[in-house]
């Protein structure tokens, strides 16, 4: 045993016998562990860039699962999902055209969809339509339980192609900053 370790062990024994500890140790309070409600992406989440073979890049949370979906990709972790799908169009979507085409499709294919807002917005990759909506999740295959989800869907257009980016989390989760980062990270290649 080195002299340093013998001295450290002796100090610990001395403090235990004397029943005193240095004042700095006694004054320090316990730090509560960080808790995030289900669906919250932590503020300290690390993001990595996903490069789609379809010609776009997108920042996604590191460590999330990834799976291929029809014409795109899905990233997910517990109740959170990011779907990015590629499509074709002759013109850019607008808030008006989304009300005519996209919203009826959402209501027909989703679970108890309630649209809360439709807006034309500007993202780093260009003009987009943002559709804010609520829906029920698909039933859990084991428990058959569903939860209420909130979504932000962005539709971007470039050179006859569209990228539809759908971000979802349990209703009430605080992902405003993270969703802003993700949606503004989309880049066409």
C-alpha positions as CSV (number, residue, x, y, z in Angstrom):
1,X,0.0,0.0,0.0
2,X,1.4,3.4,-0.9
3,X,1.8,6.2,1.6
4,X,-1.0,8.1,0.0
5,X,-3.6,5.3,0.4
6,X,-2.4,4.6,4.0
7,X,-2.9,8.3,4.9
8,X,-6.3,8.4,3.2
9,X,-7.4,5.3,5.1
10,X,-6.1,6.7,8.3
11,X,-8.1,10.0,7.8
12,X,-11.3,8.1,7.2
13,X,-10.8,6.0,10.4
14,X,-10.0,9.2,12.3
15,X,-13.2,11.0,11.1
16,X,-15.3,7.9,11.9
17,X,-13.9,7.6,15.4
18,X,-14.0,11.3,16.2
19,X,-17.5,11.5,14.7
20,X,-16.6,14.6,12.7
21,X,-16.2,15.3,9.1
22,X,-14.8,18.3,7.3
23,X,-17.3,21.2,7.2
24,X,-17.5,21.1,3.4
25,X,-18.8,17.6,3.5
26,X,-21.5,18.4,6.1
27,X,-22.8,21.5,4.2
28,X,-23.3,19.8,0.8
29,X,-26.9,18.9,0.0
30,X,-28.0,15.9,-2.0
31,X,-28.7,16.7,-5.6
32,X,-32.0,15.4,-6.8
33,X,-31.8,13.1,-9.9
34,X,-33.2,14.7,-13.1
35,X,-36.6,13.4,-14.0
36,X,-38.2,13.7,-17.3
37,X,-41.9,12.9,-17.9
38,X,-42.5,10.1,-20.4
39,X,-41.8,11.4,-23.9
40,X,-39.6,14.4,-22.9
41,X,-36.4,14.4,-24.9
42,X,-33.8,15.4,-22.2
43,X,-32.2,18.9,-22.6
44,X,-28.7,17.3,-22.7
45,X,-29.6,14.8,-25.5
46,X,-26.9,14.3,-28.0
47,X,-27.9,14.5,-31.7
48,X,-26.2,12.9,-34.7
49,X,-26.8,13.4,-38.4
50,X,-28.7,10.8,-40.3
51,X,-27.9,10.8,-44.1
52,X,-30.8,9.4,-46.1
53,X,-30.1,7.5,-49.3
54,X,-33.0,9.6,-50.7
55,X,-31.0,12.9,-50.6
56,X,-31.6,14.6,-47.3
57,X,-29.8,14.9,-43.9
58,X,-31.5,15.1,-40.6
59,X,-30.3,15.4,-37.0
60,X,-31.8,12.7,-34.7
61,X,-31.2,11.8,-31.1
62,X,-28.2,9.5,-30.6
63,X,-29.2,6.0,-29.3
64,X,-32.7,5.9,-30.7
65,X,-33.8,2.8,-32.6
66,X,-34.0,3.1,-36.4
67,X,-36.2,1.1,-38.8
68,X,-37.0,1.4,-42.5
69,X,-40.6,2.3,-43.3
70,X,-42.4,2.7,-46.6
71,X,-40.5,5.4,-48.6
72,X,-38.6,6.5,-45.5
73,X,-37.2,5.9,-42.0
74,X,-38.5,5.9,-38.5
75,X,-36.5,6.7,-35.3
76,X,-38.1,5.9,-32.0
77,X,-37.5,5.7,-28.3
78,X,-40.3,4.6,-25.9
79,X,-43.2,6.9,-26.8
80,X,-41.3,9.3,-29.1
81,X,-41.1,8.9,-32.9
82,X,-39.5,10.7,-35.8
83,X,-40.7,9.7,-39.2
84,X,-39.2,11.1,-42.4
85,X,-40.7,10.0,-45.7
86,X,-40.0,10.9,-49.3
87,X,-42.7,11.5,-51.8
88,X,-43.3,13.3,-55.1
89,X,-45.3,16.3,-56.0
90,X,-45.7,18.8,-58.8
91,X,-45.8,21.8,-56.5
92,X,-45.1,22.8,-52.9
93,X,-47.8,22.2,-50.3
94,X,-49.4,25.2,-48.7
95,X,-51.6,25.5,-45.6
96,X,-54.6,25.7,-47.9
97,X,-53.7,22.6,-50.0
98,X,-52.9,20.7,-46.8
99,X,-56.4,21.4,-45.5
100,X,-57.8,19.9,-48.7
101,X,-55.5,16.9,-49.1
102,X,-53.2,16.1,-46.2
103,X,-55.7,16.6,-43.3
104,X,-58.4,14.3,-44.8
105,X,-55.7,11.6,-45.3
106,X,-54.5,12.0,-41.6
107,X,-58.1,11.7,-40.3
108,X,-58.8,8.6,-42.5
109,X,-55.6,6.7,-41.6
110,X,-54.9,8.0,-38.0
111,X,-56.5,7.1,-34.7
112,X,-58.9,9.8,-33.4
113,X,-57.0,12.7,-35.1
114,X,-57.7,16.2,-34.1
115,X,-55.9,18.9,-36.0
116,X,-55.0,22.0,-33.9
117,X,-53.2,24.2,-36.4
118,X,-52.1,24.4,-40.0
119,X,-49.5,27.0,-41.0
120,X,-47.0,28.0,-43.7
121,X,-43.6,28.2,-42.0
122,X,-40.0,28.8,-42.9
123,X,-37.4,26.2,-42.0
124,X,-33.7,26.3,-42.7
125,X,-34.3,23.9,-45.7
126,X,-36.9,26.3,-47.1
127,X,-40.7,27.0,-47.0
128,X,-42.8,24.2,-45.4
129,X,-46.3,23.5,-44.1
130,X,-46.6,22.7,-40.4
131,X,-49.6,20.6,-39.3
132,X,-50.0,20.4,-35.5
133,X,-52.3,17.6,-34.4
134,X,-53.3,15.1,-31.7
135,X,-54.0,11.4,-32.2
136,X,-54.2,8.2,-30.3
137,X,-51.3,5.8,-30.6
138,X,-51.6,2.4,-32.2
139,X,-52.7,-0.1,-29.6
140,X,-49.9,-1.8,-27.7
141,X,-49.6,-5.3,-29.1
142,X,-49.3,-6.8,-25.6
143,X,-51.6,-4.7,-23.4
144,X,-53.9,-3.2,-26.2
145,X,-53.4,0.2,-24.4
146,X,-53.3,3.4,-26.3
147,X,-51.9,6.9,-25.3
148,X,-52.7,10.3,-26.6
149,X,-49.9,11.7,-28.8
150,X,-49.1,15.2,-30.1
151,X,-47.5,15.7,-33.5
152,X,-45.8,18.3,-35.5
153,X,-45.8,17.4,-39.2
154,X,-43.7,19.4,-41.7
155,X,-44.0,19.0,-45.5
156,X,-41.1,20.4,-47.5
157,X,-40.8,20.5,-51.3
158,X,-37.8,20.7,-53.7
159,X,-37.5,19.8,-57.4
160,X,-40.5,17.5,-57.6
161,X,-39.8,15.8,-54.2
162,X,-41.3,16.2,-50.8
163,X,-40.0,15.2,-47.4
164,X,-42.7,14.7,-44.8
165,X,-41.2,15.0,-41.3
166,X,-43.6,13.8,-38.5
167,X,-42.5,14.3,-34.9
168,X,-44.6,12.7,-32.2
169,X,-44.5,12.3,-28.4
170,X,-47.0,11.8,-25.6
171,X,-49.4,14.7,-25.2
172,X,-47.9,17.2,-22.7
173,X,-44.3,16.3,-23.2
174,X,-42.0,19.3,-23.5
175,X,-40.1,18.9,-26.7
176,X,-40.5,22.3,-28.2
177,X,-36.7,23.1,-28.4
178,X,-35.7,19.6,-29.5
179,X,-38.4,19.5,-32.3
180,X,-37.3,22.9,-33.5
181,X,-33.7,21.6,-33.6
182,X,-34.7,18.5,-35.5
183,X,-37.0,20.3,-38.0
184,X,-34.4,23.0,-38.8
185,X,-31.7,20.4,-39.2
186,X,-33.3,19.0,-42.3
187,X,-31.0,19.6,-45.3
188,X,-31.5,18.7,-48.9
189,X,-28.4,17.2,-50.7
